[in-house]
């Protein structure tokens, strides 16, 4: 299973997951309880679980918090990041550009995520890292229901160029500003996609959902 295979609101296909992971229902349901505590799934009494639905309000709340966390991470990272960490992020940026030019969205997202996580890790603050991972995990689900237009993709790459340049200059204030702007654009992109408030999606198999998320 990969991220995005079960769209928000869809039922969690427990039987297929157990077969795919080679586990019984008991450890799967324990894992679902953990995900429910993190706000990623909703447990349904005697009816299994479904992926937590995203609403405009929840997306707004998540992005507002993530903006603050990433801005703080950028400021701290510029104070504490090592040359080796900068080189690693620069290498990820180069790989991300390669995927962008090839039109490879999913691997592009992978490099993008590692860059943001690298900045948070370079901030060297355990509390910040923990909070960020919790919020970012919930935001990442929105990415798989949001189309990426060519114009938005190009803008995102330009913003990442600015992120790397600020990091190379150790410009904490500048990096914080760029990260906030970058996340606001991501939020607008997700909000434009719209969210169903009442419709109950059918259960979607991992294979079908994978196709949908990569379409």
C-alpha atoms as an extended CHARMM CRD file, in Angstrom:
* protein
*
       215  EXT
         1         1  UNK       CA              0.0000000000        0.0000000000        0.0000000000  PROA      1               0.0000000000
         2         2  UNK       CA              1.1330000000        3.5210000000       -0.7820000000  PROA      2               0.0000000000
         3         3  UNK       CA             -0.1510000000        6.9390000000        0.1930000000  PROA      3               0.0000000000
         4         4  UNK       CA             -3.1890000000        8.0420000000       -1.7410000000  PROA      4               0.0000000000
         5         5  UNK       CA             -4.5020000000        4.5500000000       -2.4760000000  PROA      5               0.0000000000
         6         6  UNK       CA             -7.5540000000        5.0260000000       -0.2510000000  PROA      6               0.0000000000
         7         7  UNK       CA             -9.1970000000        8.3750000000       -1.0700000000  PROA      7               0.0000000000
         8         8  UNK       CA            -10.6880000000       10.5030000000        1.7230000000  PROA      8               0.0000000000
         9         9  UNK       CA            -14.1130000000        9.2260000000        2.7340000000  PROA      9               0.0000000000
        10        10  UNK       CA            -13.6420000000        5.7830000000        1.1730000000  PROA      10              0.0000000000
        11        11  UNK       CA            -14.0040000000        2.6670000000        3.3020000000  PROA      11              0.0000000000
        12        12  UNK       CA            -10.8040000000        0.9250000000        4.3230000000  PROA      12              0.0000000000
        13        13  UNK       CA            -10.7300000000       -2.4750000000        2.5380000000  PROA      13              0.0000000000
        14        14  UNK       CA             -9.6100000000       -4.5210000000        5.5420000000  PROA      14              0.0000000000
        15        15  UNK       CA             -9.6650000000       -7.9280000000        3.8610000000  PROA      15              0.0000000000
        16        16  UNK       CA             -7.5660000000       -6.7740000000        0.9060000000  PROA      16              0.0000000000
        17        17  UNK       CA             -5.1430000000       -4.9750000000        3.2090000000  PROA      17              0.0000000000
        18        18  UNK       CA             -4.6750000000       -8.0770000000        5.3410000000  PROA      18              0.0000000000
        19        19  UNK       CA             -3.9600000000      -10.1490000000        2.2450000000  PROA      19              0.0000000000
        20        20  UNK       CA             -1.5780000000       -7.5590000000        0.8030000000  PROA      20              0.0000000000
        21        21  UNK       CA              0.3260000000       -7.1590000000        4.0840000000  PROA      21              0.0000000000
        22        22  UNK       CA              0.1690000000      -10.7980000000        5.1430000000  PROA      22              0.0000000000
        23        23  UNK       CA             -1.3600000000      -10.0540000000        8.5370000000  PROA      23              0.0000000000
        24        24  UNK       CA             -4.5250000000      -10.9210000000       10.4460000000  PROA      24              0.0000000000
        25        25  UNK       CA             -7.3960000000       -8.5710000000       11.2610000000  PROA      25              0.0000000000
        26        26  UNK       CA             -6.2190000000       -8.0160000000       14.8500000000  PROA      26              0.0000000000
        27        27  UNK       CA             -2.9520000000       -6.1120000000       14.1370000000  PROA      27              0.0000000000
        28        28  UNK       CA             -4.6590000000       -4.2370000000       11.2940000000  PROA      28              0.0000000000
        29        29  UNK       CA             -7.4180000000       -3.0170000000       13.5810000000  PROA      29              0.0000000000
        30        30  UNK       CA             -4.8830000000       -1.9860000000       16.2090000000  PROA      30              0.0000000000
        31        31  UNK       CA             -3.1090000000        0.0350000000       13.5260000000  PROA      31              0.0000000000
        32        32  UNK       CA             -6.4280000000        1.6140000000       12.5050000000  PROA      32              0.0000000000
        33        33  UNK       CA             -6.9670000000        2.7170000000       16.1160000000  PROA      33              0.0000000000
        34        34  UNK       CA             -3.6140000000        4.5150000000       16.0130000000  PROA      34              0.0000000000
        35        35  UNK       CA             -4.5240000000        6.1600000000       12.7040000000  PROA      35              0.0000000000
        36        36  UNK       CA             -7.8880000000        7.1880000000       14.1470000000  PROA      36              0.0000000000
        37        37  UNK       CA             -6.1160000000        8.8630000000       17.0870000000  PROA      37              0.0000000000
        38        38  UNK       CA             -4.0200000000       10.7850000000       14.5510000000  PROA      38              0.0000000000
        39        39  UNK       CA             -7.1040000000       11.8940000000       12.6460000000  PROA      39              0.0000000000
        40        40  UNK       CA             -6.3000000000        9.8830000000        9.5160000000  PROA      40              0.0000000000
        41        41  UNK       CA             -9.2150000000        7.4360000000        9.6630000000  PROA      41              0.0000000000
        42        42  UNK       CA            -12.6680000000        7.3380000000       11.2440000000  PROA      42              0.0000000000
        43        43  UNK       CA            -13.7620000000        4.1520000000       12.9950000000  PROA      43              0.0000000000
        44        44  UNK       CA            -17.3410000000        3.0990000000       12.2270000000  PROA      44              0.0000000000
        45        45  UNK       CA            -19.1130000000        1.0590000000       14.9520000000  PROA      45              0.0000000000
        46        46  UNK       CA            -19.4170000000       -2.5130000000       13.6730000000  PROA      46              0.0000000000
        47        47  UNK       CA            -18.7560000000       -1.2940000000       10.1240000000  PROA      47              0.0000000000
        48        48  UNK       CA            -14.9770000000       -1.0710000000        9.8870000000  PROA      48              0.0000000000
        49        49  UNK       CA            -13.2950000000        2.2360000000        9.0990000000  PROA      49              0.0000000000
        50        50  UNK       CA            -13.0360000000        4.8770000000        6.4210000000  PROA      50              0.0000000000
        51        51  UNK       CA            -10.3470000000        7.3570000000        5.4820000000  PROA      51              0.0000000000
        52        52  UNK       CA            -11.0600000000       10.6670000000        7.2140000000  PROA      52              0.0000000000
        53        53  UNK       CA            -12.8770000000       13.0840000000        4.9450000000  PROA      53              0.0000000000
        54        54  UNK       CA            -11.2170000000       16.3600000000        4.0670000000  PROA      54              0.0000000000
        55        55  UNK       CA            -13.3180000000       19.5240000000        4.2860000000  PROA      55              0.0000000000
        56        56  UNK       CA            -12.4480000000       23.1030000000        3.4650000000  PROA      56              0.0000000000
        57        57  UNK       CA            -12.3730000000       23.8990000000        7.1650000000  PROA      57              0.0000000000
        58        58  UNK       CA            -10.0240000000       21.0350000000        8.0360000000  PROA      58              0.0000000000
        59        59  UNK       CA             -7.7250000000       21.8450000000        5.1300000000  PROA      59              0.0000000000
        60        60  UNK       CA             -7.6100000000       25.5040000000        6.1720000000  PROA      60              0.0000000000
        61        61  UNK       CA             -6.8050000000       24.5630000000        9.7660000000  PROA      61              0.0000000000
        62        62  UNK       CA             -4.0950000000       22.0940000000        8.7370000000  PROA      62              0.0000000000
        63        63  UNK       CA             -2.3920000000       24.4610000000        6.3280000000  PROA      63              0.0000000000
        64        64  UNK       CA             -2.4390000000       27.3500000000        8.8020000000  PROA      64              0.0000000000
        65        65  UNK       CA             -0.6170000000       25.2060000000       11.3410000000  PROA      65              0.0000000000
        66        66  UNK       CA              1.7580000000       23.7570000000        8.7470000000  PROA      66              0.0000000000
        67        67  UNK       CA              2.6590000000       27.2510000000        7.5170000000  PROA      67              0.0000000000
        68        68  UNK       CA              3.7730000000       28.1900000000       11.0120000000  PROA      68              0.0000000000
        69        69  UNK       CA              5.7050000000       24.9650000000       11.5310000000  PROA      69              0.0000000000
        70        70  UNK       CA              7.5390000000       25.1350000000        8.2030000000  PROA      70              0.0000000000
        71        71  UNK       CA              8.3210000000       28.8400000000        8.6120000000  PROA      71              0.0000000000
        72        72  UNK       CA              9.8380000000       28.1520000000       12.0430000000  PROA      72              0.0000000000
        73        73  UNK       CA             11.7020000000       25.1620000000       10.6400000000  PROA      73              0.0000000000
        74        74  UNK       CA             13.1660000000       27.3520000000        7.9090000000  PROA      74              0.0000000000
        75        75  UNK       CA             14.3960000000       29.9330000000       10.3970000000  PROA      75              0.0000000000
        76        76  UNK       CA             15.9560000000       27.3130000000       12.6680000000  PROA      76              0.0000000000
        77        77  UNK       CA             17.4170000000       25.3240000000        9.7920000000  PROA      77              0.0000000000
        78        78  UNK       CA             19.2930000000       28.3500000000        8.4880000000  PROA      78              0.0000000000
        79        79  UNK       CA             20.9110000000       28.6790000000       11.9170000000  PROA      79              0.0000000000
        80        80  UNK       CA             21.7470000000       24.9950000000       12.3840000000  PROA      80              0.0000000000
        81        81  UNK       CA             21.9920000000       23.2170000000        9.0410000000  PROA      81              0.0000000000
        82        82  UNK       CA             25.2960000000       21.5700000000        8.1160000000  PROA      82              0.0000000000
        83        83  UNK       CA             27.0070000000       21.8100000000        4.7350000000  PROA      83              0.0000000000
        84        84  UNK       CA             26.3080000000       18.1020000000        4.2510000000  PROA      84              0.0000000000
        85        85  UNK       CA             22.5910000000       18.5950000000        4.8430000000  PROA      85              0.0000000000
        86        86  UNK       CA             22.5300000000       21.4850000000        2.3890000000  PROA      86              0.0000000000
        87        87  UNK       CA             24.2680000000       19.2970000000       -0.2080000000  PROA      87              0.0000000000
        88        88  UNK       CA             21.7050000000       16.5180000000        0.3410000000  PROA      88              0.0000000000
        89        89  UNK       CA             18.7880000000       18.9150000000       -0.1410000000  PROA      89              0.0000000000
        90        90  UNK       CA             20.4410000000       20.3740000000       -3.2560000000  PROA      90              0.0000000000
        91        91  UNK       CA             20.7940000000       16.8470000000       -4.6740000000  PROA      91              0.0000000000
        92        92  UNK       CA             17.1160000000       16.1450000000       -3.9740000000  PROA      92              0.0000000000
        93        93  UNK       CA             16.2270000000       19.4010000000       -5.6980000000  PROA      93              0.0000000000
        94        94  UNK       CA             18.2100000000       18.3760000000       -8.7810000000  PROA      94              0.0000000000
        95        95  UNK       CA             16.4420000000       14.9920000000       -8.8520000000  PROA      95              0.0000000000
        96        96  UNK       CA             13.0880000000       16.7320000000       -8.4500000000  PROA      96              0.0000000000
        97        97  UNK       CA             13.8380000000       18.9280000000      -11.4700000000  PROA      97              0.0000000000
        98        98  UNK       CA             14.6390000000       15.8360000000      -13.5140000000  PROA      98              0.0000000000
        99        99  UNK       CA             11.2350000000       14.3580000000      -12.6840000000  PROA      99              0.0000000000
       100       100  UNK       CA              9.5420000000       17.6830000000      -13.4350000000  PROA      100             0.0000000000
       101       101  UNK       CA             11.1160000000       17.8800000000      -16.8980000000  PROA      101             0.0000000000
       102       102  UNK       CA             10.0890000000       14.2770000000      -17.5680000000  PROA      102             0.0000000000
       103       103  UNK       CA              6.5320000000       14.9340000000      -16.3970000000  PROA      103             0.0000000000
       104       104  UNK       CA              6.8540000000       12.3020000000      -13.6490000000  PROA      104             0.0000000000
       105       105  UNK       CA              4.5030000000       13.6010000000      -10.9710000000  PROA      105             0.0000000000
       106       106  UNK       CA              4.6150000000       10.8160000000       -8.3750000000  PROA      106             0.0000000000
       107       107  UNK       CA              8.4460000000       10.6400000000       -8.0850000000  PROA      107             0.0000000000
       108       108  UNK       CA              8.4530000000       14.4530000000       -8.1830000000  PROA      108             0.0000000000
       109       109  UNK       CA              6.2150000000       14.4300000000       -5.1120000000  PROA      109             0.0000000000
       110       110  UNK       CA              8.6080000000       12.0010000000       -3.4390000000  PROA      110             0.0000000000
       111       111  UNK       CA             11.5850000000       14.3390000000       -3.8350000000  PROA      111             0.0000000000
       112       112  UNK       CA              9.4410000000       17.3310000000       -2.8820000000  PROA      112             0.0000000000
       113       113  UNK       CA              8.4300000000       15.6580000000        0.3610000000  PROA      113             0.0000000000
       114       114  UNK       CA             12.0280000000       14.7230000000        1.2220000000  PROA      114             0.0000000000
       115       115  UNK       CA             13.1380000000       18.3330000000        0.6990000000  PROA      115             0.0000000000
       116       116  UNK       CA             10.5460000000       19.6850000000        3.1240000000  PROA      116             0.0000000000
       117       117  UNK       CA             11.3510000000       16.9330000000        5.6240000000  PROA      117             0.0000000000
       118       118  UNK       CA             15.0590000000       17.6870000000        5.2370000000  PROA      118             0.0000000000
       119       119  UNK       CA             14.5050000000       21.3130000000        6.1930000000  PROA      119             0.0000000000
       120       120  UNK       CA             12.4640000000       20.2910000000        9.2280000000  PROA      120             0.0000000000
       121       121  UNK       CA             15.1280000000       17.7610000000       10.2310000000  PROA      121             0.0000000000
       122       122  UNK       CA             17.8540000000       20.4160000000        9.8580000000  PROA      122             0.0000000000
       123       123  UNK       CA             15.9500000000       22.6030000000       12.3410000000  PROA      123             0.0000000000
       124       124  UNK       CA             17.0660000000       20.0340000000       14.9310000000  PROA      124             0.0000000000
       125       125  UNK       CA             14.0270000000       20.3840000000       17.1620000000  PROA      125             0.0000000000
       126       126  UNK       CA             12.3590000000       17.1210000000       18.2170000000  PROA      126             0.0000000000
       127       127  UNK       CA              9.0510000000       18.7130000000       19.2360000000  PROA      127             0.0000000000
       128       128  UNK       CA              8.8070000000       20.5920000000       15.9490000000  PROA      128             0.0000000000
       129       129  UNK       CA              9.5920000000       17.4180000000       13.9950000000  PROA      129             0.0000000000
       130       130  UNK       CA              6.8990000000       15.4420000000       15.7990000000  PROA      130             0.0000000000
       131       131  UNK       CA              4.2320000000       18.0960000000       15.3000000000  PROA      131             0.0000000000
       132       132  UNK       CA              5.1900000000       18.5560000000       11.6660000000  PROA      132             0.0000000000
       133       133  UNK       CA              4.9570000000       14.8580000000       10.8180000000  PROA      133             0.0000000000
       134       134  UNK       CA              1.4940000000       14.6230000000       12.3710000000  PROA      134             0.0000000000
       135       135  UNK       CA              0.1730000000       17.5960000000       10.4080000000  PROA      135             0.0000000000
       136       136  UNK       CA              2.0180000000       16.8090000000        7.1700000000  PROA      136             0.0000000000
       137       137  UNK       CA              0.6940000000       13.2380000000        7.1160000000  PROA      137             0.0000000000
       138       138  UNK       CA             -2.8600000000       14.5840000000        7.0420000000  PROA      138             0.0000000000
       139       139  UNK       CA             -2.0720000000       17.2150000000        4.4240000000  PROA      139             0.0000000000
       140       140  UNK       CA             -0.4100000000       14.7050000000        2.1080000000  PROA      140             0.0000000000
       141       141  UNK       CA             -3.7470000000       12.9450000000        1.5940000000  PROA      141             0.0000000000
       142       142  UNK       CA             -5.1300000000       16.0710000000       -0.0600000000  PROA      142             0.0000000000
       143       143  UNK       CA             -2.4270000000       15.9770000000       -2.7060000000  PROA      143             0.0000000000
       144       144  UNK       CA             -3.7920000000       12.7590000000       -4.1740000000  PROA      144             0.0000000000
       145       145  UNK       CA             -7.2430000000       14.2160000000       -4.8550000000  PROA      145             0.0000000000
       146       146  UNK       CA             -5.9130000000       17.4700000000       -6.3140000000  PROA      146             0.0000000000
       147       147  UNK       CA             -4.9260000000       17.8100000000       -9.9770000000  PROA      147             0.0000000000
       148       148  UNK       CA             -1.6420000000       19.5660000000      -10.7090000000  PROA      148             0.0000000000
       149       149  UNK       CA             -1.9760000000       21.9600000000      -13.6180000000  PROA      149             0.0000000000
       150       150  UNK       CA              1.1180000000       22.7070000000      -15.7520000000  PROA      150             0.0000000000
       151       151  UNK       CA              1.0310000000       26.3210000000      -14.5700000000  PROA      151             0.0000000000
       152       152  UNK       CA              0.8570000000       25.3640000000      -10.8970000000  PROA      152             0.0000000000
       153       153  UNK       CA              3.5940000000       22.7820000000      -11.3320000000  PROA      153             0.0000000000
       154       154  UNK       CA              5.8970000000       25.3320000000      -12.9400000000  PROA      154             0.0000000000
       155       155  UNK       CA              5.2140000000       27.8160000000      -10.1450000000  PROA      155             0.0000000000
       156       156  UNK       CA              5.9280000000       25.1640000000       -7.4990000000  PROA      156             0.0000000000
       157       157  UNK       CA              9.3040000000       24.4500000000       -9.0870000000  PROA      157             0.0000000000
       158       158  UNK       CA             10.1460000000       28.1630000000       -9.1720000000  PROA      158             0.0000000000
       159       159  UNK       CA              9.2550000000       28.4040000000       -5.4990000000  PROA      159             0.0000000000
       160       160  UNK       CA             11.5180000000       25.4610000000       -4.7320000000  PROA      160             0.0000000000
       161       161  UNK       CA             14.3570000000       27.2230000000       -6.5540000000  PROA      161             0.0000000000
       162       162  UNK       CA             13.8200000000       30.1750000000       -4.2160000000  PROA      162             0.0000000000
       163       163  UNK       CA             13.6960000000       27.8400000000       -1.1970000000  PROA      163             0.0000000000
       164       164  UNK       CA             17.0540000000       26.3160000000       -2.1110000000  PROA      164             0.0000000000
       165       165  UNK       CA             18.6460000000       29.7130000000       -2.7760000000  PROA      165             0.0000000000
       166       166  UNK       CA             17.4910000000       31.0490000000        0.6020000000  PROA      166             0.0000000000
       167       167  UNK       CA             18.8290000000       27.9390000000        2.2970000000  PROA      167             0.0000000000
       168       168  UNK       CA             22.1980000000       28.3130000000        0.5620000000  PROA      168             0.0000000000
       169       169  UNK       CA             22.3740000000       31.9220000000        1.8000000000  PROA      169             0.0000000000
       170       170  UNK       CA             21.2810000000       30.8370000000        5.3070000000  PROA      170             0.0000000000
       171       171  UNK       CA             18.5760000000       33.4970000000        5.0310000000  PROA      171             0.0000000000
       172       172  UNK       CA             16.1680000000       32.3760000000        7.7410000000  PROA      172             0.0000000000
       173       173  UNK       CA             13.6900000000       35.2410000000        7.3880000000  PROA      173             0.0000000000
       174       174  UNK       CA             13.6210000000       34.9280000000        3.6160000000  PROA      174             0.0000000000
       175       175  UNK       CA             13.1870000000       31.1570000000        3.7490000000  PROA      175             0.0000000000
       176       176  UNK       CA             10.3360000000       31.4400000000        6.2690000000  PROA      176             0.0000000000
       177       177  UNK       CA              8.5290000000       33.8820000000        3.9720000000  PROA      177             0.0000000000
       178       178  UNK       CA              9.0040000000       31.6930000000        0.8850000000  PROA      178             0.0000000000
       179       179  UNK       CA              7.7860000000       28.5840000000        2.7000000000  PROA      179             0.0000000000
       180       180  UNK       CA              4.6680000000       30.3710000000        3.9090000000  PROA      180             0.0000000000
       181       181  UNK       CA              3.9090000000       31.5760000000        0.3820000000  PROA      181             0.0000000000
       182       182  UNK       CA              4.5900000000       28.1130000000       -1.0390000000  PROA      182             0.0000000000
       183       183  UNK       CA              2.1460000000       26.5010000000        1.3920000000  PROA      183             0.0000000000
       184       184  UNK       CA             -0.5140000000       29.1320000000        0.7680000000  PROA      184             0.0000000000
       185       185  UNK       CA             -0.3500000000       28.3160000000       -2.9250000000  PROA      185             0.0000000000
       186       186  UNK       CA             -0.6620000000       24.6110000000       -2.1080000000  PROA      186             0.0000000000
       187       187  UNK       CA             -3.6820000000       25.3270000000        0.0620000000  PROA      187             0.0000000000
       188       188  UNK       CA             -5.3520000000       27.3530000000       -2.7070000000  PROA      188             0.0000000000
       189       189  UNK       CA             -4.6990000000       24.4900000000       -5.1150000000  PROA      189             0.0000000000
       190       190  UNK       CA             -6.3690000000       21.9940000000       -2.7850000000  PROA      190             0.0000000000
       191       191  UNK       CA             -9.3120000000       24.2760000000       -2.0410000000  PROA      191             0.0000000000
       192       192  UNK       CA             -9.9800000000       24.8180000000       -5.7510000000  PROA      192             0.0000000000
       193       193  UNK       CA            -10.4420000000       21.0600000000       -6.0920000000  PROA      193             0.0000000000
       194       194  UNK       CA            -13.5030000000       21.2710000000       -3.8160000000  PROA      194             0.0000000000
       195       195  UNK       CA            -14.6550000000       18.8110000000       -1.1670000000  PROA      195             0.0000000000
       196       196  UNK       CA            -17.7370000000       16.6420000000       -0.8840000000  PROA      196             0.0000000000
       197       197  UNK       CA            -19.4710000000       17.2930000000        2.4140000000  PROA      197             0.0000000000
       198       198  UNK       CA            -22.1730000000       14.6360000000        2.4220000000  PROA      198             0.0000000000
       199       199  UNK       CA            -21.5270000000       12.0350000000       -0.2500000000  PROA      199             0.0000000000
       200       200  UNK       CA            -20.3540000000        8.6880000000        1.0910000000  PROA      200             0.0000000000
       201       201  UNK       CA            -17.8120000000        7.2490000000       -1.4010000000  PROA      201             0.0000000000
       202       202  UNK       CA            -17.9060000000        3.5520000000       -2.1320000000  PROA      202             0.0000000000
       203       203  UNK       CA            -15.1520000000        1.3070000000       -0.8710000000  PROA      203             0.0000000000
       204       204  UNK       CA            -12.2770000000        1.4050000000       -3.3580000000  PROA      204             0.0000000000
       205       205  UNK       CA             -9.8210000000       -1.4140000000       -3.7930000000  PROA      205             0.0000000000
       206       206  UNK       CA             -6.0860000000       -0.7280000000       -3.4490000000  PROA      206             0.0000000000
       207       207  UNK       CA             -5.5260000000       -1.5470000000       -7.1410000000  PROA      207             0.0000000000
       208       208  UNK       CA             -8.3020000000        0.7170000000       -8.3750000000  PROA      208             0.0000000000
       209       209  UNK       CA             -7.3280000000        3.5250000000       -6.0110000000  PROA      209             0.0000000000
       210       210  UNK       CA             -3.7000000000        3.3150000000       -7.1460000000  PROA      210             0.0000000000
       211       211  UNK       CA             -4.8550000000        3.8380000000      -10.7140000000  PROA      211             0.0000000000
       212       212  UNK       CA             -7.0050000000        6.7870000000       -9.7230000000  PROA      212             0.0000000000
       213       213  UNK       CA             -4.2410000000        8.4760000000       -7.7330000000  PROA      213             0.0000000000
       214       214  UNK       CA             -1.7410000000        8.1350000000      -10.5770000000  PROA      214             0.0000000000
       215       215  UNK       CA             -4.1270000000        9.1440000000      -13.3720000000  PROA      215             0.0000000000
